[in-house]
C-alpha cells in the first residue's frame, strides 16, 4: 500500500522546525527595531545638544561684552544659581542674556534683562524666559576663564538609554567685565 502523506510525527517535527525559524526571525526583527530606536534617540540627543551649544556660541559671538556671573547681585540666592557662569551683554539690543538650568524640569532656559541703563544688574531684573533645551542631566564646570578669554560649556543630556556629554570652549572676542 502506497501512502502519500505525512505521518503525525513528521507533521509535529515540521511545525517545531517552523516555530523555531519564526522565533529566530522575530528575534532578529525585534533587535533591528530596537537598534533603529536607539539610533534615532541618539541622533535626537546629538541634535538637541548641538543646538544648545550653537545657540549659546552664537549669542556669545554677537555679544558686545561678557559679564562675570558674580557681578550679578543675589544670583546665587535665586532660581538662577545653576547657571553657566557668565552673562552676555548685547548693547545693540540693550539687554543682558543669562543661561541657566531649571533643575525641576531638567531643562536649559534663557533669561533676559532689558533697559538696565546705569543701574547695577541684579537677579530680579531677569524677566523674559525661553526654554532652549530639555532632558539636560547636568551642567558642570561651565564658566568664564577671564585670563584666557574662554567660556567653557559642559552640558550632559540624557535620553532613554544613555547620557551624552557636550563640551565646547568658546574664544571670547569682546570685552569681559
C-alpha positions in Angstrom: 0.0 0.0 0.0 1.4 3.4 -1.0 0.9 6.2 1.4 1.3 9.7 0.0 1.2 11.9 3.1 2.9 12.8 6.3 2.8 10.9 9.5 1.8 12.7 12.6 5.4 12.7 13.9 6.6 14.3 10.6 3.9 17.0 10.9 4.9 17.7 14.6 8.6 17.9 13.7 7.8 20.3 10.7 5.7 22.6 13.0 8.5 22.6 15.6 11.1 23.5 13.0 8.9 26.2 11.5 8.3 27.6 15.0 12.0 27.8 15.7 12.5 29.6 12.4 9.7 32.1 13.2 11.1 32.8 16.7 14.6 33.4 15.2 13.2 35.8 12.6 11.1 37.6 15.2 14.1 38.0 17.4 16.2 39.4 14.6 13.4 41.8 13.6 13.0 42.9 17.3 16.7 43.6 17.6 16.6 45.6 14.3 13.7 47.7 15.5 15.4 48.3 18.9 18.7 49.3 17.2 16.8 51.7 15.0 15.0 53.3 18.0 18.4 53.6 19.9 19.9 55.2 16.8 17.0 57.7 16.5 17.2 58.6 20.2 21.0 59.1 20.0 20.6 61.2 16.9 17.9 63.3 18.5 20.0 63.8 21.6 23.0 64.8 19.5 20.9 67.3 17.6 19.5 68.8 20.8 23.0 69.2 22.3 24.4 70.7 19.2 21.5 73.2 19.0 22.2 74.3 22.6 25.9 74.7 22.0 25.4 76.6 18.8 22.7 78.9 20.3 25.0 79.9 23.2 28.0 80.2 21.0 26.2 82.4 18.5 25.0 84.8 21.3 28.5 85.0 22.8 29.9 85.9 19.4 27.1 88.5 18.8 27.6 90.0 22.2 29.3 93.3 22.9 30.6 92.1 26.3 30.7 89.3 28.8 29.9 89.8 32.5 31.2 87.6 35.2 28.2 86.0 36.9 29.5 87.1 40.4 28.8 90.7 39.4 25.0 90.0 39.4 23.6 90.8 42.8 21.7 87.9 44.6 22.3 85.5 41.7 23.3 82.6 44.0 20.2 83.0 46.1 17.8 82.9 43.1 16.4 80.3 40.8 19.4 81.2 38.5 22.0 79.6 40.8 22.6 76.7 38.5 23.9 78.9 35.7 26.7 78.8 33.1 28.9 81.3 35.0 28.6 84.3 32.7 26.1 86.8 31.3 26.2 88.1 27.7 25.8 91.8 27.2 24.2 92.9 23.9 24.5 96.7 23.9 22.8 97.0 20.5 19.6 95.4 21.8 20.2 96.8 25.3 19.8 93.5 27.1 21.7 91.0 29.2 21.3 87.3 28.5 21.7 84.6 31.1 21.6 80.8 30.5 20.7 78.6 33.5 19.4 75.0 34.2 16.0 74.7 35.7 16.6 71.7 38.0 12.9 70.8 38.5 12.3 70.1 34.8 15.9 69.3 33.6 15.9 72.0 31.0 18.1 74.9 30.0 16.4 78.3 30.0 17.5 81.6 28.6 16.6 84.7 30.6 16.9 88.3 29.6 17.1 91.6 31.4 16.4 94.7 29.4 16.8 98.5 29.8 19.2 98.5 32.8 20.8 101.8 31.9 23.3 102.9 34.5 21.8 100.6 37.2 23.6 97.7 38.8 22.1 94.5 37.5 20.5 92.0 39.9 18.9 88.6 39.6 15.4 90.1 39.9 16.0 92.1 36.6 15.8 88.9 34.5 12.2 88.6 33.4 12.0 87.1 29.9 12.4 83.3 29.9 12.6 80.9 27.0 13.2 77.1 27.1 16.2 76.3 25.0 16.8 72.6 25.7 15.2 69.7 27.5 16.5 66.5 29.2 19.6 68.2 30.5 21.0 66.0 33.2 23.6 68.5 34.4 25.8 71.4 33.5 29.2 71.2 35.2 32.5 73.1 35.1 30.9 75.8 32.9 32.3 79.2 33.3 34.3 82.2 32.2 38.1 82.0 32.2 38.9 85.7 32.2 42.7 85.1 32.0 42.5 83.1 28.7 39.3 84.8 27.5 37.5 81.5 27.1 34.0 80.3 28.0 33.8 76.7 28.9 30.5 74.9 28.1 29.9 71.4 29.6 26.4 70.0 29.1 25.1 66.4 29.7 21.9 65.4 28.0 20.0 62.2 28.9 18.0 60.0 26.6 16.2 56.7 27.5 19.4 54.7 27.3 22.4 56.9 28.0 23.9 60.3 28.8 25.7 62.2 26.1 28.3 64.9 27.1 28.8 68.0 25.0 31.9 70.2 25.5 33.0 73.4 23.9 35.4 76.1 24.6 34.4 79.5 23.1 37.0 82.1 22.5 35.7 85.4 23.7 36.4 88.3 21.3 34.5 91.0 23.2 35.3 92.7 26.5 35.0 90.9 29.8 33.8 92.8 32.8 
